[in-house]
């Protein structure tokens, strides 16, 4: 395992987008707490997140990931998931 990645910020995250993202994560066997901030965990990775409904933003910071997975690839996948769920 390698370290993490810099914070990634996403905008246009309404409650509907947030719920869509959480469902997608759970479908990939990622544990997502019911809270609006906390730790996301997966056997191969972990991240800290904070969703602000008032600001419509989501911040994600990977704290653990496999060494062979580049941070930019993770960010691309997350941005695509945000777009697929209707966020900006």
Backbone as CSV, one residue per row, in Angstrom:
resi,resn,N_x,N_y,N_z,CA_x,CA_y,CA_z,C_x,C_y,C_z
1,UNK,0.836,-1.185,0.000,0.000,0.000,0.000,0.877,1.243,0.000
2,UNK,0.370,2.242,-0.630,1.060,3.532,-0.667,0.270,4.518,0.165
3,UNK,0.766,5.719,0.237,0.082,6.785,0.951,-1.173,7.215,0.232
4,UNK,-1.526,8.453,0.428,-2.779,8.942,-0.131,-2.585,9.938,-1.247
5,UNK,-3.612,10.732,-1.458,-3.637,11.741,-2.518,-4.080,13.067,-1.917
6,UNK,-3.798,14.146,-2.627,-4.265,15.462,-2.206,-5.788,15.507,-2.202
7,UNK,-6.326,16.458,-1.468,-7.777,16.637,-1.411,-8.350,16.898,-2.804
8,UNK,-9.468,16.260,-3.077,-10.213,16.480,-4.315,-11.528,17.146,-3.926
9,UNK,-11.896,18.224,-4.634,-13.137,18.948,-4.336,-14.060,18.887,-5.540
10,UNK,-15.325,18.652,-5.255,-16.339,18.533,-6.289,-17.477,19.489,-5.961
11,UNK,-18.064,20.076,-7.007,-19.164,21.018,-6.803,-20.432,20.477,-7.448
12,UNK,-21.541,21.144,-7.159,-22.823,20.715,-7.696,-23.336,19.452,-7.031
13,UNK,-22.946,19.235,-5.780,-23.312,18.003,-5.074,-24.563,18.253,-4.232
14,UNK,-25.707,18.079,-4.861,-26.984,18.186,-4.159,-27.217,16.924,-3.338
15,UNK,-28.262,16.903,-2.560,-28.599,15.701,-1.788,-28.800,14.501,-2.724
16,UNK,-29.456,14.715,-3.870,-29.704,13.624,-4.810,-28.390,13.080,-5.376
17,UNK,-27.466,13.971,-5.712,-26.161,13.550,-6.226,-25.409,12.791,-5.145
18,UNK,-25.428,13.314,-3.934,-24.741,12.677,-2.803,-25.284,11.271,-2.582
19,UNK,-26.600,11.104,-2.586,-27.192,9.769,-2.397,-26.809,8.832,-3.538
20,UNK,-26.792,9.333,-4.762,-26.374,8.534,-5.914,-24.927,8.064,-5.746
21,UNK,-24.041,8.975,-5.344,-22.639,8.619,-5.148,-22.479,7.574,-4.051
22,UNK,-23.215,7.724,-2.986,-23.136,6.749,-1.894,-23.614,5.376,-2.343
23,UNK,-24.689,5.338,-3.132,-25.182,4.055,-3.640,-24.156,3.413,-4.577
24,UNK,-23.551,4.199,-5.447,-22.521,3.667,-6.356,-21.349,3.101,-5.565
25,UNK,-20.935,3.814,-4.531,-19.822,3.339,-3.705,-20.178,2.024,-3.025
26,UNK,-21.353,1.949,-2.469,-21.769,0.710,-1.799,-21.824,-0.453,-2.783
27,UNK,-22.206,-0.161,-4.028,-22.228,-1.195,-5.048,-20.839,-1.735,-5.371
28,UNK,-19.808,-0.955,-5.037,-18.421,-1.372,-5.246,-17.808,-1.888,-3.944
29,UNK,-18.675,-2.216,-2.983,-18.250,-2.751,-1.682,-17.406,-1.766,-0.866
30,UNK,-17.730,-0.477,-1.030,-17.082,0.567,-0.248,-18.020,0.928,0.896
31,UNK,-17.520,0.890,2.108,-18.313,1.233,3.279,-18.403,2.746,3.381
32,UNK,-19.637,3.281,3.296,-19.871,4.716,3.402,-20.802,4.959,4.582
33,UNK,-20.338,5.648,5.616,-21.205,5.925,6.760,-22.404,6.791,6.362
34,UNK,-23.412,6.828,7.211,-24.601,7.636,6.955,-24.370,9.118,7.205
35,UNK,-23.265,9.473,7.845,-22.978,10.869,8.167,-22.495,11.627,6.931
36,UNK,-22.521,12.947,7.026,-22.082,13.805,5.930,-20.571,14.021,5.917
37,UNK,-19.872,13.502,6.910,-18.408,13.563,6.964,-17.919,12.329,7.706
38,UNK,-16.757,11.851,7.305,-16.214,10.683,7.980,-15.172,9.979,7.140
39,UNK,-15.068,8.667,7.364,-14.084,7.843,6.691,-14.785,6.813,5.827
40,UNK,-14.345,6.721,4.584,-14.819,5.708,3.646,-13.768,4.610,3.651
41,UNK,-14.205,3.355,3.701,-13.211,2.293,3.716,-13.535,1.193,2.712
42,UNK,-12.470,0.588,2.228,-12.501,-0.520,1.288,-11.273,-1.356,1.642
43,UNK,-11.278,-2.646,1.378,-10.084,-3.433,1.719,-8.785,-2.888,1.113
44,UNK,-8.863,-2.238,-0.043,-7.655,-1.751,-0.707,-7.396,-0.258,-0.549
45,UNK,-8.323,0.479,0.035,-8.158,1.930,0.104,-8.994,2.509,1.243
46,UNK,-8.692,3.768,1.571,-9.467,4.502,2.572,-9.411,5.980,2.226
47,UNK,-10.441,6.717,2.647,-10.485,8.154,2.365,-11.289,8.858,3.441
48,UNK,-10.979,10.133,3.616,-11.764,11.020,4.451,-12.646,11.837,3.512
49,UNK,-13.886,12.102,3.908,-14.775,12.877,3.049,-15.582,13.857,3.888
50,UNK,-16.062,14.909,3.222,-16.978,15.863,3.854,-17.890,16.428,2.777
51,UNK,-19.188,16.238,2.961,-20.189,16.788,2.054,-20.885,17.948,2.747
52,UNK,-20.993,19.085,2.053,-21.708,20.246,2.572,-22.923,20.491,1.692
53,UNK,-24.083,20.213,2.230,-25.308,20.453,1.470,-25.482,21.946,1.197
54,UNK,-25.179,22.777,2.188,-25.353,24.222,2.037,-24.485,24.785,0.904
55,UNK,-23.249,24.284,0.780,-22.337,24.764,-0.256,-22.416,23.935,-1.532
56,UNK,-23.031,22.753,-1.448,-23.106,21.869,-2.611,-21.750,21.326,-3.018
57,UNK,-20.903,21.050,-2.008,-19.548,20.572,-2.295,-19.284,19.242,-1.603
58,UNK,-18.337,18.526,-2.158,-17.845,17.287,-1.573,-16.333,17.321,-1.640
59,UNK,-15.685,17.070,-0.508,-14.226,16.981,-0.446,-13.860,15.537,-0.123
60,UNK,-12.903,15.006,-0.852,-12.435,13.633,-0.633,-10.917,13.652,-0.611
61,UNK,-10.339,13.035,0.421,-8.888,12.906,0.526,-8.555,11.438,0.740
62,UNK,-7.927,10.807,-0.247,-7.480,9.432,-0.081,-6.364,9.393,0.940
63,UNK,-6.500,8.523,1.917,-5.471,8.382,2.941,-4.670,7.096,2.757
64,UNK,-5.217,6.160,1.956,-4.530,4.894,1.691,-5.015,4.357,0.356
65,UNK,-4.077,3.895,-0.474,-4.418,3.320,-1.773,-3.277,2.424,-2.228
66,UNK,-3.536,1.529,-3.184,-2.444,0.705,-3.714,-1.413,1.569,-4.436
67,UNK,-0.167,1.188,-4.364,0.921,1.957,-4.965,0.770,2.062,-6.480
68,UNK,0.179,1.066,-7.102,0.067,1.049,-8.570,-1.113,1.870,-9.095
69,UNK,-1.904,2.442,-8.218,-3.044,3.260,-8.631,-2.664,4.735,-8.493
70,UNK,-2.511,5.440,-9.623,-2.140,6.854,-9.540,-3.300,7.724,-9.057
71,UNK,-2.964,8.777,-8.343,-3.978,9.689,-7.812,-4.834,10.298,-8.914
72,UNK,-4.234,10.638,-10.060,-5.022,11.247,-11.125,-6.065,10.276,-11.684
73,UNK,-5.777,8.976,-11.662,-6.760,7.990,-12.118,-7.941,7.926,-11.146
74,UNK,-7.653,8.006,-9.866,-8.716,8.018,-8.862,-9.592,9.252,-9.051
75,UNK,-8.959,10.397,-9.234,-9.721,11.635,-9.409,-10.579,11.581,-10.669
76,UNK,-10.055,11.048,-11.753,-10.855,10.917,-12.990,-12.093,10.057,-12.749
77,UNK,-11.925,8.939,-12.050,-13.069,8.059,-11.771,-14.094,8.753,-10.893
78,UNK,-13.635,9.476,-9.895,-14.563,10.191,-9.019,-15.298,11.293,-9.782
79,UNK,-14.587,12.030,-10.619,-15.249,13.092,-11.402,-16.275,12.506,-12.364
80,UNK,-15.974,11.365,-12.950,-16.937,10.706,-13.846,-18.164,10.256,-13.060
81,UNK,-17.963,9.719,-11.851,-19.083,9.308,-11.013,-19.961,10.500,-10.651
82,UNK,-19.325,11.631,-10.326,-20.080,12.853,-10.016,-20.926,13.272,-11.215
83,UNK,-20.319,13.289,-12.411,-21.073,13.651,-13.621,-22.217,12.672,-13.883
84,UNK,-21.948,11.387,-13.736,-22.975,10.361,-13.971,-24.148,10.549,-13.018
85,UNK,-23.854,10.984,-11.799,-24.917,11.185,-10.806,-25.592,12.555,-10.928
86,UNK,-25.121,13.402,-11.846,-25.773,14.682,-12.077,-25.097,15.880,-11.447
87,UNK,-23.904,15.689,-10.898,-23.183,16.802,-10.289,-22.288,17.491,-11.289
88,UNK,-21.640,18.569,-10.848,-20.764,19.344,-11.732,-19.382,19.068,-11.435
